[in-house]
Every structure is written in C-alpha cells, then in structure tokens.
C-alpha cells in the first residue's frame, strides 16, 4: 500500500504550515438513535466526537483528538464494512495497516462449529458443546473486533466519548458483538460502559510489530466463562491474527466450554479473591467446591508446580531439579487437567533427561510434551512441529499414535521406537 498524496492525509502545505485534517462524520454503519439490539433494548448512538479528524480514507484512520495527534488513533479494517478497530499511536496504526496478512484470505473457522452460545444461568451467556468435542480439537477460530494497548491515552474531557468513537467506524455486526459482552465494572467517569466491557472480557492479542500483548475483544471467544480446571485453552496465532480455543480434554455434548481467567496455580482462596475483585463473581466450579481436605491437596499440588516455575525464571534447569520430581509434578498437573502447566513441565523434564543423557526419558518427555502442546494449540502449531522434528518424525506419524489414547500411560512408546528405527 502506497501512502502519500491521497485525500485525507496530513501533509505540509506549500507555505510550510499544516492545515487541520478533515473533520469526520459518523459513518453509515453507526447506529442511529432508533437502533435496537436483537433483544429489544434501546441502543445509544455511536459517533465520532468533535475532536476526531480524518487522517486517511482507505484504510480508514481517524485521529481521536486532533489537538494531540500523538495520542490514540483509530484504524478500521477492512476498508468496507469494517469489523476490526485497532487503537494505537499514529505510527503504529499506519504500520499495522500495511501488514501483508490483510491481503491474504481470512482463516476459515471449523466447517462444523462444535459450540453454541446460550444461557448459562447466573453466569449470563456461555459457550456450550453442541456435539462431542475431541481432545485437541479446534473449537473456534476468529479475529478480534477490538484491539488496543493496555494503556490508552485519552484527554480528560474526552473520556465519555472516546470509546463511542472507537465503535463509530465499525459495522453494525461488530458493534453488536461488542455490546453483547458483559460489563462487570461500575459506571464511573473513568470507566464507561465500553471501557467496562474491555476490562471485563479482553483476551491477550500478540502483535507482530511489538513484544507487548494487547487486550482484544472477540465475538465468541469472550463469551466463554471461567473454570479453575478449564476444558479449553485460548491461544493467539500472530501469523493469521486469530484467537483460538482448543479442547484440552474431551468435552461431552451439552457441557459448558470454559477457560481460566486467573492464575490457575494460585490457591483457591487467592483465585476466589482475584475473581471477585476483578470480575465481580464468586467461582462455584467443581474445583472450588471440593471438600476442605481435597481442596487442601489441590492447593498443595498447584503451589508446588508454581514454586517450580518460579525457580525456572533464573534457569531452564533449576538447581537441584530431578527427573523424579518433574515426573511427579507432571502427574499432578495431569490429574488436575492443568495441561498448560503439564506441557511446560514436560519440556523441563526433556531438558533434564538430555542433560543426564537418558535417551529413554528424553523420548518419553518429548512425546508427552508434544501430546500436551497439541491439545493446547492443535496439530498445526509451530511448537508441535518443532518438538516432532526433534524425534525426526512427521506430525502425521505421531498423531496416529497419540490419538489412540490421551493419557501418558496409554502412549505406545514401543511403536514410536519402531518408527524411529525405520527413519534412521
């Protein structure tokens, strides 16, 4: 995409001064005063504020406050019927608008969507399995409708209208998807309704141009409720700019699909306190309802895993770590279906086994790591490919073996050894 002399761009005049960018009107996609959501509730109007100015028409880039151009700008994509808004600095949104991925076909969701959004009782809406979902199966894949840095600079006199402007250039469908999300934040001048929706629902989005993770809103992913032993895992693919859920264990038809909102390795009381403070609900999942004795056992396991992870911050192979200890932690993580933790522990065990020159344990930990990572990220994950390449086997060969049984005890290591010997 070539930038320069197109109408709407800021550029110095021949006299050396800088004319103000064009004032922008609300788009045809913005709701008018009579618009209503599907459930019949009145919908307030979304429009660009008096301080908004047009920077570029194609793609649509809007200065949120022309008085301070260095502050947040709004990028709406695609050019027609925009269903994504990116909020960032002018330099960043111009860079983002040039990404090659916008020219490529949008990744397709599963042809037979395995989920449905429906009433979840006191939790509001939730995501449920409309058919049995296999371990590692892709549940949903979609791009965010809203993305911004964690800290968005807004002039004090614009707090009430800034977030309305972020929705003004979006399609009606995208606006509705954002407004259908729950808002757990109290209404104040600093936290209006849209800002409250972002604080309540945002998932982490990886941006190709920075190491920082941005909060993002998704039409369906943000509908999943919390569980301290979730059956699904969220990941973000930076190459396709899509958020994904994969099933970390088999999910029966009719079962609610859940993810973790908080640190799952924290003890129950700490998890409850954070969920209450941040999301304004008390968790009543099966793990939180365990009898006191079993709850104490669960807390001990999770804290032990957390302590090991803390020791990994200073070294990939913590001082004093042993294969026996890592095996025990992997088993504890698997027993509580903490698959992300199990995958990290398996990779740590792989490093220990390679350090000790133990070929048998190296093989077992490598296979277990692949088995867990593929449940988190799917067979097309780059992490799975990397781990499989260490064995010199194709993902297809390993998949045939791993799909015979998910638990580590059911993996046919002998068959893997045969495949390895044939490939040598």
ROSE-238647 format. One record per residue (C-alpha): residue number from 1; x negated, z negated, y. Coordinates in steps of 0.02 Angstrom, whole numbers. Each point is the difference from the previous one (the first is absolute). Example, Ala and Ser with C-alpha at 12.3 -4.5 7.8 and 13.67 -1.06 7.14 Angstrom:
<nupas>
<1, <-615, -390, -225>>
<2, <-69, 33, 172>>
</nupas>
This chain:
<nupas>
<1, <0, 0, 0>>
<2, <-70, 52, 170>>
<3, <25, -114, 148>>
<4, <-24, 45, 182>>
<5, <113, 105, 111>>
<6, <168, -30, -83>>
<7, <143, -59, 109>>
<8, <13, -189, 7>>
<9, <-185, -41, -13>>
<10, <-84, -103, 134>>
<11, <-138, 99, 82>>
<12, <-90, -9, 167>>
<13, <66, 115, 135>>
<14, <-111, 121, 94>>
<15, <-6, -124, 143>>
<16, <-74, -135, -111>>
<17, <151, -116, -3>>
<18, <104, -41, -155>>
<19, <186, 36, 9>>
<20, <117, -119, -91>>
<21, <54, 59, -172>>
<22, <178, 63, -18>>
<23, <139, -127, -9>>
<24, <83, 10, -169>>
<25, <183, -8, -43>>
<26, <78, -73, -157>>
<27, <-4, 126, -142>>
<28, <154, 76, -79>>
<29, <-36, -106, -153>>
<30, <19, -164, 95>>
<31, <161, -96, -31>>
<32, <129, 7, 137>>
<33, <106, -150, 47>>
<34, <139, 45, -121>>
<35, <-112, 19, -152>>
<36, <26, -118, -146>>
<37, <-90, -39, -161>>
<38, <77, 37, -168>>
<39, <73, -174, -16>>
<40, <94, 19, 165>>
<41, <-104, -116, 110>>
<42, <-23, 59, 179>>
<43, <-172, 70, 32>>
<44, <-89, -24, 165>>
<45, <-74, 149, 90>>
<46, <-182, 50, -25>>
<47, <-86, 87, 141>>
<48, <-169, 20, 81>>
<49, <-27, -124, 140>>
<50, <-32, 39, 183>>
<51, <-187, -23, -27>>
<52, <-12, 128, -142>>
<53, <-82, 166, 37>>
<54, <-24, 157, -102>>
<55, <-179, 33, -50>>
<56, <26, 138, -126>>
<57, <152, 93, -66>>
<58, <-66, 65, -165>>
<59, <-35, -119, -78>>
<60, <105, -119, 104>>
<61, <-115, -129, 79>>
<62, <72, -120, 128>>
<63, <-92, -120, 115>>
<64, <99, -162, -19>>
<65, <-51, -57, 175>>
<66, <-74, 130, 119>>
<67, <-61, -142, 113>>
<68, <-127, -49, -133>>
<69, <-41, 153, -107>>
<70, <-129, -100, -97>>
<71, <142, -97, -80>>
<72, <107, 53, -147>>
<73, <58, 179, -24>>
<74, <132, 69, -118>>
<75, <-29, 144, -120>>
<76, <154, 75, -87>>
<77, <-22, 106, -157>>
<78, <43, 130, -59>>
<79, <35, 96, 161>>
<80, <181, 36, -48>>
<81, <114, -138, -64>>
<82, <-138, -131, 8>>
<83, <8, -134, -135>>
<84, <-166, -88, 40>>
<85, <-56, -86, 160>>
<86, <-180, -59, 18>>
<87, <-37, -124, 140>>
<88, <-182, -9, 55>>
<89, <-120, 41, 140>>
<90, <4, 175, 73>>
<91, <-168, 43, -78>>
<92, <61, -58, -171>>
<93, <168, 90, 0>>
<94, <-84, 163, 53>>
<95, <-121, -22, -146>>
<96, <142, -43, -119>>
<97, <100, 152, 54>>
<98, <-144, 112, -59>>
<99, <-7, -68, -177>>
<100, <1, 137, -130>>
<101, <125, -94, -108>>
<102, <142, 44, 122>>
<103, <-26, 184, -45>>
<104, <9, -34, -187>>
<105, <160, -14, -102>>
<106, <77, -172, 3>>
<107, <-28, -90, -167>>
<108, <157, 5, -106>>
<109, <81, -162, -60>>
<110, <40, -23, -186>>
<111, <128, 133, -54>>
<112, <109, -133, -82>>
<113, <-8, -149, 121>>
<114, <3, -157, -108>>
<115, <68, -115, 136>>
<116, <154, -30, 104>>
<117, <25, -105, 158>>
<118, <145, -121, -17>>
<119, <62, -173, 46>>
<120, <-114, -141, -57>>
<121, <112, -146, 45>>
<122, <-73, -127, 121>>
<123, <-157, 108, 16>>
<124, <99, 142, 78>>
<125, <-46, 171, -67>>
<126, <-124, 24, -140>>
<127, <-77, 132, -112>>
<128, <63, 7, -180>>
<129, <-46, 101, -155>>
<130, <133, 130, -36>>
<131, <-80, 34, -169>>
<132, <-141, -79, -102>>
<133, <-167, 18, 90>>
<134, <-162, 7, -99>>
<135, <-157, -96, 42>>
<136, <-105, 103, 121>>
<137, <144, 116, 44>>
<138, <14, 61, 180>>
<139, <160, -76, 70>>
<140, <1, 71, 176>>
<141, <-116, 100, 112>>
<142, <32, 26, 186>>
<143, <-80, 13, 170>>
<144, <26, -133, 133>>
<145, <123, 27, 142>>
<146, <-92, -117, 119>>
<147, <-187, -40, 12>>
<148, <-94, -99, 133>>
<149, <-152, -113, 21>>
<150, <26, -185, -30>>
<151, <-15, -33, 186>>
<152, <97, 117, 114>>
<153, <-35, -15, 186>>
<154, <159, 2, 102>>
<155, <24, -46, 183>>
<156, <107, -157, 19>>
<157, <135, 95, 94>>
<158, <15, 126, -143>>
<159, <21, -117, -148>>
<160, <188, 25, -9>>
<161, <-7, 191, 5>>
<162, <-165, 44, -85>>
<163, <63, -5, -179>>
<164, <158, 95, 46>>
<165, <-116, 138, 62>>
<166, <-94, 1, -167>>
<167, <164, 47, -85>>
<168, <62, 122, 133>>
<169, <-96, 150, -66>>
<170, <44, -30, -183>>
<171, <136, 88, -98>>
<172, <163, -91, -25>>
<173, <-41, -25, -184>>
<174, <-167, -82, 42>>
<175, <80, -110, 132>>
<176, <133, -56, -123>>
<177, <-129, -41, -134>>
<178, <-90, -117, 121>>
<179, <159, -82, 62>>
<180, <60, -32, -177>>
<181, <-147, -118, -30>>
<182, <20, -188, 14>>
<183, <-60, -95, 153>>
<184, <-53, -180, -36>>
<185, <-70, -34, 173>>
<186, <96, -92, 137>>
<187, <51, 107, 148>>
<188, <-113, -37, 148>>
<189, <-73, 101, 142>>
<190, <-162, 18, -98>>
<191, <89, 43, -163>>
<192, <144, 120, 19>>
<193, <96, 68, -148>>
<194, <-115, 148, -40>>
<195, <-155, -106, 18>>
<196, <82, -129, -115>>
<197, <33, 134, -130>>
<198, <-184, 49, 4>>
<199, <-61, -180, -16>>
<200, <120, -31, -145>>
<201, <-26, 157, -103>>
<202, <-166, 85, 37>>
<203, <-115, 51, -142>>
<204, <-184, 41, 22>>
<205, <-42, 182, 37>>
<206, <-179, 66, -19>>
<207, <-50, 118, 139>>
<208, <-132, 134, -33>>
<209, <-79, -18, 172>>
<210, <-31, -188, -5>>
<211, <-31, -144, -121>>
<212, <141, -98, 79>>
<213, <164, -16, -96>>
<214, <153, 40, 104>>
<215, <174, -75, -25>>
<216, <123, 132, -60>>
<217, <187, 12, -33>>
<218, <68, 101, -146>>
<219, <180, 54, -35>>
<220, <6, -68, -179>>
<221, <-160, -96, -35>>
<222, <45, -130, 131>>
<223, <164, -37, -90>>
<224, <-88, -83, -148>>
<225, <14, -190, -3>>
<226, <-132, -130, -41>>
<227, <-43, -84, -163>>
<228, <-149, -113, -36>>
<229, <-22, 94, -164>>
<230, <48, 175, 57>>
<231, <33, 145, -118>>
<232, <-60, 136, 120>>
<233, <-155, 30, 104>>
<234, <-14, 84, 170>>
<235, <-147, 114, 38>>
<236, <-35, 128, 136>>
<237, <-80, 169, -32>>
<238, <-97, 51, 156>>
<239, <-23, 181, -59>>
<240, <187, 34, -6>>
<241, <48, -134, 126>>
<242, <129, -73, -117>>
<243, <49, -174, -55>>
<244, <36, -25, -186>>
<245, <74, -124, -121>>
<246, <-57, -3, -181>>
<247, <74, -112, -135>>
<248, <-129, -128, -58>>
<249, <107, -40, -153>>
<250, <154, 78, -82>>
<251, <155, -23, 109>>
<252, <168, 3, -91>>
<253, <149, 94, 70>>
<254, <92, -105, 130>>
<255, <-150, -114, 33>>
<256, <-52, -26, 181>>
<257, <-164, 83, 49>>
<258, <-110, -123, 95>>
<259, <-168, -12, 87>>
<260, <-102, -145, 71>>
<261, <16, -42, 184>>
<262, <-130, -139, 3>>
<263, <-161, -57, -85>>
<264, <55, -10, -182>>
<265, <-152, -105, -46>>
<266, <51, -140, 118>>
<267, <87, -153, -74>>
<268, <191, -3, -1>>
<269, <18, -117, 149>>
<270, <-114, 107, 107>>
<271, <91, 159, -49>>
<272, <167, -80, 41>>
<273, <-62, -60, 169>>
<274, <-67, 171, 50>>
<275, <156, 92, -57>>
<276, <110, -121, 95>>
<277, <-105, 9, 159>>
<278, <-26, 188, 2>>
<279, <154, 71, -86>>
<280, <125, -143, 22>>
<281, <51, -20, -183>>
<282, <-34, -118, -142>>
<283, <-62, 87, -157>>
<284, <109, -30, -153>>
<285, <-92, 114, -121>>
<286, <-26, -52, -181>>
<287, <-179, -54, 35>>
<288, <55, -114, 143>>
<289, <138, -74, -110>>
<290, <-120, -52, -139>>
<291, <13, -182, -54>>
<292, <-130, -112, 87>>
<293, <-119, -5, -149>>
<294, <-1, 190, -24>>
<295, <-8, 27, 188>>
<296, <-157, -107, 6>>
<297, <-77, 104, -140>>
<298, <41, 161, 93>>
<299, <-76, -70, 161>>
<300, <-160, -50, -93>>
<301, <-21, 174, -72>>
<302, <30, 86, 166>>
<303, <-115, -116, 96>>
<304, <-138, 25, -131>>
<305, <12, 189, 20>>
<306, <0, -19, 190>>
<307, <-154, -110, -9>>
<308, <-91, 132, -104>>
<309, <47, 134, 126>>
<310, <-67, -109, 139>>
<311, <-168, -9, -90>>
<312, <0, 191, -13>>
<313, <-5, 14, 190>>
<314, <-186, -41, -2>>
<315, <-45, 95, -158>>
<316, <79, 126, -118>>
<317, <-66, -109, -140>>
<318, <28, -181, 53>>
<319, <-134, -125, -43>>
<320, <37, -87, -163>>
<321, <137, 124, -49>>
<322, <18, 31, -187>>
<323, <93, 126, -107>>
<324, <95, -141, -84>>
<325, <64, -66, 167>>
<326, <51, 172, 62>>
<327, <90, 35, -163>>
<328, <99, -160, 23>>
<329, <45, 45, 179>>
<330, <54, 175, -53>>
<331, <113, -76, -133>>
<332, <77, -118, 128>>
<333, <31, 142, 121>>
<334, <80, 105, -137>>
<335, <110, -145, -57>>
<336, <71, -16, 177>>
<337, <7, 190, 22>>
<338, <-121, -8, 146>>
<339, <-62, 174, -40>>
<340, <-96, 31, 161>>
<341, <-98, -159, -31>>
<342, <-26, 49, -183>>
<343, <-71, 169, 52>>
<344, <-126, -80, 119>>
<345, <-51, -127, -131>>
<346, <-21, 138, -132>>
<347, <-117, 94, 116>>
<348, <-97, -161, 30>>
<349, <-12, -23, -189>>
<350, <-62, 179, -15>>
<351, <-142, -40, 119>>
<352, <-45, -157, -97>>
<353, <2, 92, -166>>
<354, <-112, 137, 67>>
<355, <-118, -132, 72>>
<356, <-11, -82, -171>>
<357, <-21, 167, -91>>
<358, <155, -35, -106>>
<359, <65, 174, -45>>
<360, <154, -62, -93>>
<361, <58, -108, 145>>
<362, <-43, 138, 124>>
<363, <116, 117, -93>>
<364, <141, -127, -11>>
<365, <-8, -50, 183>>
<366, <-9, 182, 55>>
<367, <154, 46, -100>>
<368, <93, -155, 58>>
<369, <-43, 38, 181>>
<370, <66, 178, -21>>
<371, <157, -66, -84>>
<372, <37, -117, 145>>
<373, <-48, 118, 140>>
<374, <109, 140, -68>>
<375, <147, -121, 1>>
<376, <-35, -38, 183>>
<377, <-40, 175, 62>>
<378, <52, 125, -134>>
<379, <-99, 121, -107>>
<380, <-44, 108, 151>>
<381, <-93, -142, 84>>
<382, <-179, 33, 52>>
<383, <-45, -174, -65>>
<384, <65, 45, -173>>
<385, <-99, 162, 0>>
<386, <-159, -92, 51>>
<387, <19, -130, -137>>
<388, <43, 131, -131>>
<389, <-154, 101, 47>>
<390, <-108, -152, -41>>
<391, <58, 20, -180>>
<392, <-23, 187, 1>>
<393, <181, 23, -51>>
<394, <142, 93, 82>>
<395, <147, -95, 73>>
<396, <113, 97, -120>>
<397, <-94, -64, -154>>
<398, <3, -179, 62>>
<399, <183, 12, 49>>
<400, <49, 47, -179>>
<401, <-82, -160, -60>>
<402, <54, -117, 138>>
<403, <181, 53, -6>>
<404, <13, -60, -179>>
<405, <8, -178, 68>>
<406, <-28, -82, 167>>
<407, <-67, -171, -49>>
<408, <-188, -5, -19>>
<409, <15, -61, -180>>
<410, <89, 159, -54>>
<411, <-132, 121, 65>>
<412, <-82, 97, -140>>
<413, <-183, -20, 47>>
<414, <-52, 78, -165>>
<415, <85, 163, 46>>
<416, <-87, -3, 169>>
<417, <-166, -23, -89>>
<418, <39, 153, -108>>
<419, <39, 104, 154>>
<420, <-162, -59, 80>>
<421, <-102, 47, -153>>
<422, <77, 176, -2>>
<423, <-43, 24, 184>>
<424, <-182, -48, -22>>
</nupas>
